[in-house]
Amino acid sequence: MAFTVTSNYAGAAFGKYISAALKEAKSLGGLTVLENIKYKENIRKMAGSSLVADATCDFSDAGTLALTEAVLTPKNLQINVDLCKKTLLSGWEAEEMKAGSWNRTAPTFDEYVLAYFGEIIADAVEGSVWDGADATAGEFEGFQTATTGAFVVNGNVVSSSATGAYTAANIITNLQQLVADIPANVYGREDLRIYMNMKTYRFYIGAISTLGYVNAYNMNDTYEPVFEGIKIHPCPGMPDNQMCAAETSNLFFGCDLLSDETNIKALDMSTLDGSDNLRVVAKFSGGVQVGIGADVVNQA
């Protein structure tokens, strides 16, 4: 990848770098994370029927017990970037880089690059969790991907119809419909969550503020968004005009090691091949799967 500089540098730099805001991987906090998956992980699902029967004096086998599996296959992803230190010499860091032909880049740039690429990985994972496409480079298949996502392939996910594109005026109605479609055996479970993106969450906050709920105005760390007793989990990577209701124990994210997403290396190539390149390297994996599709409600 080419590293380019567009600068009005004229002898003095501000000394800091900024970049556009990226999505945080907040969805993972509302999923069951499975680590140490090198290739595939089988999620075993047990379903019993007619197991409880009237008591007798004899042993009488009754009912059926079925064991099925859902396969979670994380996709391996990576970041490989070459940054030329000579390019930096004509840019912001000219005054901060140490003298000499074998110098490293300025610490401020190193630190920024590593932090920024950490955000890039978080942004990529967050987007793929819900709307990623395995056929697209740098993505894995998401829960809500239109044709081949985990919810679609499962085939048993409950479909909830929205009244139209979400707005502050109709979000309460759409939430009520979503809740009404939650199966009776799932409603009331402690880990049941409503997942929505930040745009929809903003509509929700606007709607309940208009209705006059006092706690809607108190957006500090103690505020916990809830709708009709069900906790709301905002997910920056979800598509617009979609929500889902599911148990956190029923939605899975799998990877090799979760820490791989923050393990980013900056390699100074000058001592290895004599070049002026700084290589940024990261390797990580990710994938999602749903357990019991019939216990999930997806609204679109």
Residue frames relative to the residue before (quaternion, step in Angstrom):
aa qw qx qy qz dx dy dz
M 1.0000 0.0000 0.0000 0.0000 0.00 0.00 0.00
A 0.3986 -0.7147 0.5196 0.2457 3.57 -0.89 0.88
F 0.2349 -0.7425 0.6109 0.1423 3.53 -1.10 0.77
T 0.0425 -0.8233 0.5657 -0.0190 3.58 -0.55 1.14
V 0.2295 -0.7539 0.6027 0.1253 3.53 -1.21 0.58
T 0.0428 -0.7475 0.6624 0.0245 3.54 -0.91 0.97
S 0.1592 0.8307 -0.4952 0.1982 3.54 -0.13 1.29
N 0.2839 -0.7092 0.6117 0.2055 3.51 -1.30 0.46
Y 0.1668 0.8363 -0.5046 0.1344 3.55 1.27 0.57
A 0.0538 0.8029 -0.5888 0.0756 3.58 -0.83 1.00
G 0.8239 -0.2626 0.1114 0.4896 3.58 0.98 0.77
A 0.7926 0.1231 -0.0864 0.5910 3.60 1.14 -0.33
A 0.2199 -0.7953 0.5557 0.1018 3.55 -0.87 0.97
F 0.5861 -0.5747 0.4417 0.3620 3.55 -1.22 0.51
G 0.4279 -0.7512 0.4182 0.2787 3.61 1.16 -0.54
K 0.7420 0.2877 -0.2090 0.5684 3.59 1.26 0.03
Y 0.2859 -0.7430 0.5785 0.1779 3.54 -1.26 0.40
I 0.1165 -0.7619 0.6310 0.0877 3.53 -1.21 0.58
S 0.0719 -0.7787 0.6200 0.0641 3.57 -1.23 0.35
A 0.6552 -0.5158 0.3716 0.4081 3.54 -1.26 0.38
A 0.5744 -0.6027 0.4302 0.3489 3.56 -1.11 0.70
L 0.1596 -0.7836 0.5969 0.0648 3.55 -0.99 0.90
K 0.5885 -0.5794 0.4262 0.3694 3.56 -1.25 0.39
E 0.3389 -0.7110 0.5766 0.2170 3.56 -1.01 0.81
A 0.4960 -0.6604 0.4759 0.3023 3.58 -1.15 0.63
K 0.0799 0.8451 -0.5216 0.0857 3.58 0.73 1.09
S 0.5502 0.6412 -0.3980 0.3573 3.59 1.13 -0.51
L 0.6047 0.5984 -0.3623 0.3808 3.58 1.03 -0.76
G 0.6109 0.5640 -0.3467 0.4341 3.58 1.16 -0.54
G 0.7258 0.3865 -0.2377 0.5171 3.58 1.25 -0.27
L 0.6419 0.4854 -0.3230 0.4981 3.58 1.27 0.35
T 0.4709 -0.6068 0.5399 0.3444 3.54 -1.31 0.20
V 0.2066 -0.8098 0.5427 0.0835 3.58 -0.51 1.20
L 0.1165 -0.7773 0.6174 0.0335 3.56 -0.82 1.08
E 0.1262 -0.8084 0.5733 0.0428 3.58 -0.69 1.10
N 0.7582 0.4003 -0.2972 0.4202 3.53 -1.42 -0.01
I 0.4145 0.6708 -0.5013 0.3562 3.57 1.04 0.80
K 0.2014 -0.8014 0.5560 0.0899 3.56 -0.40 1.23
Y 0.8131 0.1061 -0.0346 0.5713 3.57 1.02 -0.76
K 0.7866 -0.1764 0.1612 0.5694 3.57 0.46 -1.20
E 0.1520 -0.7510 0.6333 0.1092 3.53 -1.30 0.45
N 0.2631 -0.7573 0.5786 0.1498 3.56 -0.89 0.98
I 0.2073 -0.7548 0.6135 0.1043 3.55 -0.76 1.09
R 0.2264 -0.8180 0.5185 0.1040 3.57 -0.33 1.25
K 0.1279 -0.7946 0.5929 0.0260 3.54 -0.91 1.04
M 0.1528 -0.7957 0.5841 0.0482 3.56 -0.76 1.11
A 0.0038 -0.7952 0.6058 -0.0268 3.58 -0.86 0.97
G 0.1155 -0.8087 0.5757 0.0345 3.58 -0.73 1.09
S 0.0611 -0.7931 0.6058 0.0189 3.57 -1.15 0.66
S 0.8609 0.0283 -0.0533 0.5052 3.56 -1.00 0.95
L 0.2793 0.7927 -0.4970 0.2158 3.58 0.99 0.79
V 0.6924 0.4237 -0.2701 0.5179 3.58 1.12 -0.59
A 0.0318 0.8077 -0.5836 0.0770 3.56 -0.71 1.12
D 0.6522 -0.4839 0.3924 0.4319 3.57 -1.30 0.16
A 0.5017 -0.6747 0.4590 0.2872 3.56 -1.03 0.83
T 0.0367 -0.7673 0.6400 0.0148 3.54 -1.17 0.75
C 0.6173 -0.5471 0.4053 0.3942 3.58 -1.26 0.13
D 0.7128 0.4212 -0.2395 0.5070 3.59 1.20 -0.49
F 0.5204 -0.5735 0.5114 0.3725 3.52 -1.36 0.23
S 0.0345 0.8063 -0.5858 0.0748 3.53 -0.62 1.13
D 0.3431 -0.7616 0.5169 0.1874 3.53 -0.36 1.27
A 0.0764 0.8045 -0.5817 0.0925 3.57 -0.83 1.00
G 0.7915 0.3352 -0.2482 0.4467 3.49 -1.19 0.62
T 0.3265 -0.7233 0.5740 0.2020 3.51 -1.37 0.09
L 0.1341 -0.7629 0.6288 0.0680 3.53 -1.22 0.60
A 0.0688 -0.8233 0.5634 -0.0071 3.55 -0.55 1.18
L 0.1471 -0.7765 0.6092 0.0653 3.55 -0.95 0.95
T 0.0319 0.7856 -0.6156 0.0533 3.55 -0.71 1.11
E 0.2837 -0.7680 0.5539 0.1512 3.56 -1.26 0.24
A 0.1652 -0.7145 0.6662 0.1354 3.50 -1.31 0.56
V 0.3009 -0.7853 0.5221 0.1423 3.57 -0.83 1.01
L 0.1418 -0.7632 0.6275 0.0600 3.55 -0.92 1.02
T 0.0154 -0.8128 0.5804 -0.0474 3.56 -0.58 1.19
P 0.2429 -0.7885 0.5456 0.1469 3.61 -0.19 1.20
K 0.3356 -0.7197 0.5738 0.2004 3.55 -1.17 0.68
N 0.3917 -0.7165 0.5284 0.2323 3.57 -0.94 0.90
L 0.0436 -0.7996 0.5980 -0.0340 3.56 -0.86 1.04
Q 0.0637 -0.8126 0.5783 0.0333 3.56 -1.19 0.35
I 0.2124 -0.7041 0.6526 0.1823 3.50 -1.44 0.19
N 0.0525 0.7586 -0.6467 0.0590 3.57 -0.88 1.03
V 0.1143 0.8018 -0.5723 0.1290 3.57 -0.48 1.20
D 0.2160 -0.7501 0.6141 0.1168 3.56 -1.03 0.89
L 0.0667 -0.7781 0.6243 0.0221 3.57 -0.82 1.02
C 0.2785 -0.7740 0.5465 0.1572 3.58 -0.72 1.03
K 0.3996 -0.7359 0.4958 0.2301 3.57 -0.69 1.10
K 0.5770 0.5841 -0.3882 0.4184 3.59 1.13 -0.50
T 0.6011 0.5591 -0.3528 0.4490 3.56 1.10 -0.69
L 0.6536 0.5242 -0.3089 0.4501 3.55 1.05 -0.81
L 0.5819 0.6123 -0.3751 0.3818 3.58 1.11 -0.67
S 0.7160 0.4034 -0.2513 0.5114 3.57 1.14 -0.55
G 0.6590 0.5241 -0.2899 0.4550 3.56 1.29 0.05
W 0.8674 -0.1795 0.1153 0.4496 3.47 -1.30 -0.60
E 0.7605 0.4514 -0.2147 0.4144 3.58 0.92 -0.95
A 0.3240 0.7861 -0.4903 0.1915 3.64 1.21 0.09
E 0.7241 0.4346 -0.2559 0.4704 3.58 0.93 -0.81
E 0.6949 0.4923 -0.2754 0.4459 3.60 1.17 -0.51
M 0.6050 0.5678 -0.3677 0.4199 3.61 1.16 -0.48
K 0.5168 -0.6597 0.4522 0.3054 3.54 -0.96 0.88
A 0.5679 -0.5924 0.4446 0.3590 3.56 -1.16 0.54
G 0.6169 0.5551 -0.4058 0.3830 3.56 -1.17 0.56
S 0.5322 -0.6723 0.4277 0.2862 3.56 -1.08 0.74
W 0.7306 0.4202 -0.2276 0.4877 3.61 1.20 -0.44
N 0.3442 0.7683 -0.4787 0.2493 3.54 1.20 0.45
R 0.4237 -0.6384 0.5665 0.3034 3.53 -1.35 0.28
T 0.6218 -0.5154 0.4041 0.4294 3.55 -1.25 0.13
A 0.6685 -0.5057 0.3602 0.4094 3.54 -1.26 0.37
P 0.5985 -0.5958 0.3923 0.3647 3.62 -1.00 0.74
T 0.6238 0.5546 -0.3578 0.4187 3.59 0.96 -0.77
F 0.6715 0.4841 -0.3038 0.4717 3.59 0.98 -0.76
D 0.6166 0.5464 -0.3404 0.4532 3.60 0.96 -0.82
E 0.6871 0.4909 -0.2764 0.4589 3.53 0.83 -1.04
Y 0.6582 0.5085 -0.3112 0.4598 3.55 0.97 -0.85
V 0.6464 0.5342 -0.3238 0.4381 3.59 0.90 -0.93
L 0.6833 0.4848 -0.2935 0.4604 3.59 0.86 -0.95
A 0.6620 0.4930 -0.3086 0.4728 3.58 0.96 -0.83
Y 0.6664 0.5115 -0.3090 0.4460 3.57 0.95 -0.87
F 0.6771 0.4726 -0.3081 0.4725 3.59 0.92 -0.80
G 0.5611 0.5640 -0.3850 0.4679 3.58 1.20 -0.42
E 0.6581 0.4922 -0.2973 0.4860 3.55 1.04 -0.81
I 0.6041 0.5597 -0.3498 0.4464 3.59 1.08 -0.72
I 0.6632 0.4949 -0.3024 0.4731 3.58 0.95 -0.90
A 0.6479 0.5160 -0.3185 0.4610 3.60 0.92 -0.90
D 0.6418 0.5263 -0.3115 0.4627 3.57 0.99 -0.86
A 0.6728 0.5017 -0.2963 0.4559 3.58 0.92 -0.91
V 0.6618 0.5007 -0.3036 0.4681 3.58 0.94 -0.89
E 0.6540 0.5272 -0.3141 0.4423 3.58 0.88 -0.93
G 0.6842 0.4794 -0.2934 0.4647 3.58 0.92 -0.86
S 0.6752 0.5042 -0.2987 0.4479 3.58 0.96 -0.84
V 0.5604 0.6268 -0.3956 0.3695 3.61 1.01 -0.74
W 0.7985 0.2887 -0.1415 0.5090 3.60 0.90 -0.87
D 0.8485 0.1274 -0.0046 0.5136 3.59 0.79 -0.95
G 0.3764 0.7448 -0.4814 0.2682 3.61 1.14 0.46
A 0.2250 -0.7546 0.6015 0.1352 3.55 -1.27 0.48
D 0.4691 -0.7082 0.4551 0.2670 3.55 -0.65 1.12
A 0.6517 0.5287 -0.3119 0.4456 3.58 1.10 -0.68
T 0.6364 0.5051 -0.3255 0.4836 3.59 1.25 -0.28
A 0.5041 -0.6648 0.4600 0.3039 3.57 -0.84 1.00
G 0.8176 0.2500 -0.1961 0.4801 3.55 -0.96 0.91
E 0.6975 0.4080 -0.2671 0.5250 3.61 1.28 0.17
F 0.1923 -0.7211 0.6398 0.1835 3.52 -1.36 0.30
E 0.6613 -0.5390 0.3441 0.3922 3.57 -1.20 0.48
G 0.2940 -0.7939 0.5143 0.1367 3.59 -0.83 1.02
F 0.6910 -0.4557 0.3584 0.4318 3.54 -1.33 0.06
Q 0.8269 0.2840 -0.0981 0.4753 3.58 0.77 -1.09
T 0.2965 0.7607 -0.5268 0.2364 3.60 1.20 0.28
A 0.6194 -0.6620 0.2790 0.3167 3.52 -0.68 1.22
T 0.8415 0.2265 -0.0966 0.4809 3.60 0.70 -1.00
T 0.8239 0.1990 -0.0780 0.5249 3.59 1.03 -0.70
G 0.3567 0.7545 -0.4837 0.2637 3.60 1.21 0.33
A 0.6992 -0.4860 0.3233 0.4128 3.57 -1.26 0.39
F 0.6497 0.5141 -0.3276 0.4542 3.61 1.00 -0.76
V 0.6697 0.5014 -0.2988 0.4591 3.59 1.01 -0.85
V 0.6895 0.4903 -0.2806 0.4533 3.57 0.82 -1.03
N 0.5996 0.5737 -0.3642 0.4227 3.60 1.03 -0.72
G 0.2689 -0.8272 0.4579 0.1836 3.56 1.02 -0.76
N 0.7277 0.4259 -0.2437 0.4792 3.60 1.19 -0.38
V 0.4342 0.7060 -0.4591 0.3197 3.58 1.29 -0.04
V 0.4541 -0.6959 0.4923 0.2590 3.57 -0.90 0.98
S 0.2609 -0.7715 0.5646 0.1341 3.57 -0.85 0.99
S 0.1005 -0.7843 0.6117 0.0232 3.56 -0.88 1.04
S 0.3150 -0.7840 0.5095 0.1627 3.57 -0.70 1.07
A 0.3125 -0.7352 0.5747 0.1775 3.55 -0.95 0.95
T 0.5513 -0.6210 0.4472 0.3323 3.56 -1.20 0.50
G 0.7375 -0.2665 0.1983 0.5880 3.56 1.28 -0.32
A 0.7576 -0.3130 0.2625 0.5091 3.55 -1.27 -0.25
Y 0.5110 -0.6782 0.4353 0.2991 3.56 -0.88 0.95
T 0.0378 0.7487 -0.6612 0.0283 3.51 -1.20 0.78
A 0.6526 -0.4866 0.3811 0.4383 3.56 -1.25 0.15
A 0.6451 0.5435 -0.3176 0.4330 3.59 1.15 -0.58
N 0.8060 0.2857 -0.1528 0.4953 3.63 1.02 -0.65
I 0.4395 0.7320 -0.4511 0.2598 3.60 1.22 -0.11
I 0.6251 0.5329 -0.3483 0.4517 3.61 1.03 -0.69
T 0.6392 0.5215 -0.3194 0.4663 3.58 0.99 -0.84
N 0.6806 0.4829 -0.2924 0.4670 3.58 0.94 -0.86
L 0.6265 0.5166 -0.3350 0.4778 3.58 1.06 -0.67
Q 0.6366 0.5241 -0.3298 0.4595 3.58 0.98 -0.79
Q 0.6472 0.5072 -0.3174 0.4724 3.59 1.03 -0.77
L 0.6267 0.5385 -0.3276 0.4582 3.58 1.01 -0.84
V 0.6791 0.4845 -0.2853 0.4719 3.58 0.89 -0.95
A 0.6411 0.5360 -0.3261 0.4420 3.58 0.99 -0.81
D 0.7002 0.4709 -0.2653 0.4665 3.58 1.12 -0.62
I 0.4733 0.6595 -0.4551 0.3661 3.62 1.25 -0.03
P 0.4925 -0.6666 0.4619 0.3159 3.63 -0.78 0.93
A 0.6039 -0.6068 0.3871 0.3424 3.55 -1.06 0.81
N 0.6719 0.5045 -0.3077 0.4465 3.60 1.03 -0.71
V 0.6731 0.4692 -0.2896 0.4928 3.59 1.25 -0.30
Y 0.6035 0.5850 -0.3567 0.4079 3.57 1.04 -0.79
G 0.7787 0.3022 -0.2463 0.4915 3.55 -0.85 1.01
R 0.4805 0.6541 -0.4537 0.3681 3.61 1.23 -0.08
E 0.5853 -0.6422 0.3728 0.3257 3.56 -0.96 0.93
D 0.7689 0.3573 -0.2018 0.4903 3.59 0.99 -0.75
L 0.3496 0.7267 -0.5075 0.3036 3.58 1.21 0.46
R 0.0205 -0.8042 0.5929 -0.0357 3.57 -0.89 0.99
I 0.2786 -0.6834 0.6379 0.2201 3.52 -1.35 0.41
Y 0.1739 -0.7989 0.5724 0.0621 3.57 -0.69 1.14
M 0.1228 0.7791 -0.6045 0.1123 3.58 -0.88 0.97
N 0.4981 -0.6518 0.4628 0.3358 3.58 -1.15 0.44
M 0.7200 -0.4812 0.2912 0.4065 3.56 -1.30 0.22
K 0.6019 0.5472 -0.3594 0.4572 3.60 1.12 -0.58
T 0.6686 0.4797 -0.2900 0.4886 3.56 0.94 -0.90
Y 0.6198 0.5451 -0.3319 0.4567 3.56 1.04 -0.80
R 0.6351 0.5211 -0.3276 0.4667 3.57 1.02 -0.75
F 0.6223 0.5224 -0.3366 0.4760 3.59 1.06 -0.75
Y 0.6409 0.5362 -0.3169 0.4487 3.57 0.99 -0.89
I 0.6661 0.4933 -0.2993 0.4726 3.59 0.89 -0.95
G 0.6496 0.5160 -0.3168 0.4599 3.58 0.97 -0.84
A 0.6652 0.5205 -0.3055 0.4396 3.57 0.96 -0.86
I 0.7226 0.4183 -0.2727 0.4780 3.59 0.80 -0.91
S 0.5730 0.5578 -0.3873 0.4588 3.59 1.18 -0.41
T 0.6454 0.5173 -0.3083 0.4699 3.56 1.00 -0.86
L 0.6682 0.4985 -0.2912 0.4693 3.57 1.08 -0.75
G 0.5360 -0.6957 0.3582 0.3169 3.57 1.29 -0.11
Y 0.3763 0.7133 -0.5143 0.2917 3.58 1.14 0.46
V 0.4709 -0.7323 0.4154 0.2635 3.56 -0.53 1.24
N 0.6898 0.5088 -0.3099 0.4114 3.59 0.84 -0.93
A 0.5315 0.6257 -0.4158 0.3914 3.58 1.20 -0.25
Y 0.6731 0.4899 -0.2982 0.4669 3.56 1.17 -0.50
N 0.6571 0.4898 -0.2991 0.4887 3.57 1.27 -0.25
M 0.0416 0.8569 -0.5084 0.0742 3.58 0.29 1.29
N 0.3385 0.7371 -0.5220 0.2638 3.60 0.92 0.81
D 0.7827 -0.3757 0.2238 0.4429 3.57 -1.28 -0.11
T 0.6572 0.5215 -0.3211 0.4394 3.59 1.15 -0.40
Y 0.5338 0.6406 -0.4063 0.3736 3.60 1.24 -0.22
E 0.0281 -0.7915 0.6104 -0.0119 3.56 -0.84 0.99
P 0.3236 -0.7753 0.5075 0.1914 3.60 -0.42 1.19
V 0.0387 0.7892 -0.6067 0.0866 3.55 -0.84 1.05
F 0.0797 -0.7703 0.6288 0.0704 3.56 -1.10 0.70
E 0.8381 -0.1239 0.0219 0.5308 3.55 -0.64 1.22
G 0.7591 -0.4106 0.1875 0.4690 3.54 0.93 1.00
I 0.6469 0.4905 -0.3235 0.4862 3.62 1.25 -0.09
K 0.4310 -0.7154 0.4876 0.2545 3.57 -0.77 1.03
I 0.3143 -0.7366 0.5740 0.1709 3.55 -1.11 0.80
H 0.1357 -0.7811 0.6067 0.0582 3.56 -0.93 0.94
P 0.2457 -0.7846 0.5502 0.1463 3.64 -0.28 1.20
C 0.0649 -0.7998 0.5965 -0.0159 3.58 -0.89 1.01
P 0.3642 -0.7761 0.4677 0.2151 3.62 -0.27 1.20
G 0.7101 0.4986 -0.2700 0.4175 3.60 1.05 -0.64
M 0.4967 0.6601 -0.4428 0.3483 3.62 1.18 -0.09
P 0.5275 -0.6192 0.4678 0.3457 3.61 -1.10 0.61
D 0.5993 -0.5407 0.4433 0.3898 3.56 -1.26 0.36
N 0.8503 0.1975 -0.1445 0.4660 3.54 -1.29 0.56
Q 0.6354 0.4384 -0.3743 0.5137 3.53 1.05 0.86
M 0.0093 0.7567 -0.6537 0.0081 3.53 -1.15 0.75
C 0.0511 -0.7790 0.6172 0.0980 3.54 -1.25 0.19
A 0.2296 -0.7318 0.6247 0.1470 3.52 -1.30 0.48
A 0.2141 0.7707 -0.5678 0.1943 3.57 -0.75 1.06
E 0.5147 -0.5930 0.5085 0.3533 3.53 -1.32 0.25
T 0.5361 -0.6247 0.4545 0.3404 3.58 -1.02 0.76
S 0.6516 0.5234 -0.3068 0.4553 3.58 1.15 -0.59
N 0.6843 0.4799 -0.2702 0.4781 3.59 1.30 -0.13
L 0.6821 0.3928 -0.2756 0.5518 3.58 1.31 -0.06
F 0.1192 -0.8440 0.5229 0.0004 3.57 -0.60 1.15
F 0.1053 -0.7287 0.6721 0.0787 3.51 -1.22 0.77
G 0.0917 -0.8216 0.5625 0.0169 3.54 -0.77 1.03
C 0.0753 0.7799 -0.6171 0.0728 3.54 -1.13 0.72
D 0.6173 -0.4983 0.4220 0.4388 3.56 -1.30 -0.01
L 0.7468 -0.1625 0.1311 0.6315 3.56 0.65 -1.18
L 0.4860 -0.6702 0.4733 0.3010 3.58 -0.87 0.91
S 0.6315 0.5527 -0.3291 0.4329 3.57 1.10 -0.68
D 0.5022 0.6515 -0.4298 0.3724 3.61 1.23 -0.28
E 0.6264 0.5684 -0.3348 0.4152 3.56 1.13 -0.65
T 0.7420 0.3274 -0.2181 0.5429 3.57 1.23 -0.26
N 0.5451 0.5947 -0.4022 0.4331 3.58 1.30 0.14
I 0.1399 0.7970 -0.5594 0.1797 3.55 0.06 1.35
K 0.1713 -0.8122 0.5547 0.0576 3.55 -0.78 1.05
A 0.1805 -0.7384 0.6405 0.1092 3.54 -1.12 0.82
L 0.0988 -0.8267 0.5539 0.0040 3.57 -0.44 1.23
D 0.2682 -0.7454 0.5927 0.1453 3.56 -0.71 1.13
M 0.2605 -0.8226 0.4914 0.1183 3.58 -0.38 1.26
S 0.4637 0.7166 -0.4379 0.2823 3.61 1.22 -0.23
T 0.7138 0.4333 -0.2605 0.4846 3.60 1.04 -0.73
L 0.6759 0.4936 -0.2879 0.4654 3.60 1.26 -0.20
D 0.8341 0.0544 -0.0066 0.5488 3.59 0.82 -0.93
G 0.5587 -0.6512 0.3689 0.3574 3.57 1.28 0.24
S 0.5182 0.6461 -0.4177 0.3737 3.59 1.26 0.08
D 0.4765 -0.6497 0.5103 0.3007 3.54 -1.32 0.17
N 0.4479 0.7183 -0.4296 0.3145 3.58 1.17 0.51
L 0.1925 -0.7163 0.6585 0.1270 3.49 -1.29 0.62
R 0.1497 -0.8144 0.5573 0.0615 3.58 -0.53 1.15
V 0.1860 -0.7563 0.6210 0.0885 3.53 -0.96 0.97
V 0.0204 -0.8238 0.5623 -0.0692 3.56 -0.61 1.20
A 0.1140 0.7607 -0.6344 0.0769 3.57 -1.04 0.85
K 0.0372 -0.7751 0.6306 0.0154 3.57 -1.04 0.79
F 0.1402 0.7797 -0.5922 0.1470 3.56 -0.83 1.02
S 0.2269 -0.7674 0.5818 0.1450 3.58 -1.26 0.12
G 0.0446 0.8055 -0.5902 0.0294 3.55 -1.24 0.35
G 0.1512 0.7629 -0.6207 0.0996 3.52 -1.24 0.56
V 0.2243 -0.7770 0.5740 0.1283 3.57 -1.19 0.45
Q 0.0059 0.7745 -0.6326 -0.0007 3.53 -1.30 0.41
V 0.3122 -0.7181 0.5894 0.1985 3.55 -1.21 0.60
G 0.4452 -0.6985 0.4954 0.2617 3.57 -1.05 0.78
I 0.8035 0.0192 0.0542 0.5926 3.58 0.14 -1.34
G 0.3233 -0.7922 0.4861 0.1776 3.57 -0.21 1.26
A 0.6504 0.5437 -0.3212 0.4221 3.58 0.99 -0.79
D 0.6568 0.4951 -0.3121 0.4754 3.62 1.24 -0.24
V 0.6380 0.5024 -0.3115 0.4935 3.58 1.32 0.10
V 0.1468 -0.7651 0.6202 0.0920 3.58 -1.03 0.81
N 0.0724 -0.7973 0.5991 0.0093 3.56 -0.78 1.05
Q 0.1292 -0.8035 0.5792 0.0478 3.56 -0.80 1.02
A 0.1131 0.7813 -0.6051 0.1033 3.54 -0.91 0.97
